[in-house]
Amino acid sequence: MTGSGSRTWPEIFSEQRPGLLRFLLQKLGNRELAEDLTQDVWVRIARGGCTIMPDNPAKYLYRIATNLAIDHLRRARHGIEVQADDLQTENVVAETVSPEDATIQRDQIERLRAVLDTLPPRSREIFMLAKFEGLSYHKIGGMLGMTRHMVMNHMMAALTAVEDALEPPSGEPEK
């Protein structure tokens, strides 16, 4: 792990949580919503959205918090905030995936994980920020102290490696 020694995400999040909560409360003006979004920051980290430790993990957490707040405010402004209780969501039918498709998807995820592990740390970080956090190359460059062009170079290398790894074996049709 670079930039934070041997500290783990739970340790860093616990340390940053009060500040994240204050930050979101100031942005949103609603304590309950700020608490929910602070928890959502942890959910994003805990789900493995960032497999390598960024150089500045606190800045990364605040970026996630900012993105969540912006997303919430956009949805609220457009009136697309959805509130549903358990009774309402019980009746939602989930799309079923065939066992064959599920196996193919699991295989692709494993191949993606394997190729991401082989990438240089900076390229992997840039890929994760762009593809899983949805950040623009310009924003990533600002976060990492790089030019947009350098971010693009790292991203191209990562995308090429991922594309090569996820290509179906020859003779097998792509799904």
BAMARDREN-329362 format. One record per residue (C-alpha): x, y, z. Coordinates in steps of 0.5 Angstrom, whole numbers, plus 500, padded with zeros to 3 digits. Layout:
<pts>
XYZ...
</pts>
This chain:
<pts>
500500500503507498502513502499510508504505511500499513494502515487499513481502510477501516482504520482510515475511515474511522479516523476520517468519519467525523470530518466526512460527516461534518463535510456532508452536513455542511453541503447538504444541511440534513444530518440524517442524509449526511449520516447515510451518505457517510455510510455510503462512502464506507460501503463503496470502500468496503465493496472493494472499489479501491483495491490499492491504497491511494497516495492520499486516502483521506482525499480519496474518501472526501472525493467519494463523499463529494460525488455522492453528495452531488449525485444526491443533489442532482437526483433531488433537483430532478425529482428522481429521488426514490423512497421505497420501504421493504413492503414495496421492494418485496414485489420487485422481480429480479432479472434471472441469469442462467447458470451458464451466464453466471459462470461466464460472468464469474470467469470474466470477473476473475480474469479482470481481477487477475489482470488488475493485479498485474498492472503497475500500481498507478495504472491500476489506481487510475483504472479503478478511479475512472471505471469504478468511481466514474471520475474524469481523466481531468479529475483523476489528474488533479487528484494524483498530481498528473496531467490529463495526458499522463492519465490517458497514457496510464488508462490506455495501457490498463485498457489494453491489458484488460481487453486482452485478458477478457478476450474470449478464447479463440473459437469461442463466441463473445457474449
</pts>
